Amino acid sequence: MSIIFNSIFAPEQLQVKNVTGDALKRLCQMAENAFTNRAGSVKNSSKDPHKLVFKGSENDYGCLDLGVVSLGDADGFLGQVSSWKWIDEEDPGESCDVLEAFAMPIR
């Protein structure tokens, strides 16, 4: 399954380990809930149940950023993720590996 968080300002690409059934539904719901937050709402525009696409503009950055943090804190979510990239089309230097950032110990 691949979940892609996509925005004009900062697309994110997220690959989820092999997940099916209720576990897949829970992961998708967690992602959808994360991107409906106090900073706004970015809706999933994908028709593929194994791919989520959240696309917005620079004005949606706060919502996308808060959604990423929310998913990073969500119980069991990161354990299901095999790859998660933040790709900034406007400023490629801002692109990063989100999963690697969450795995980095804080000193």
Secondary structure, DSSP 8 states (H G I E B T S, - for coil): -EEEE--SS--EEEEE-S--HHHHHHHHHHHHHHTEETTEE--B--S-TT--BB---GGGHHHHHHHHHHHHHSTTTGGGEEEEEE--SS-GGG-EEHHHHHHS---
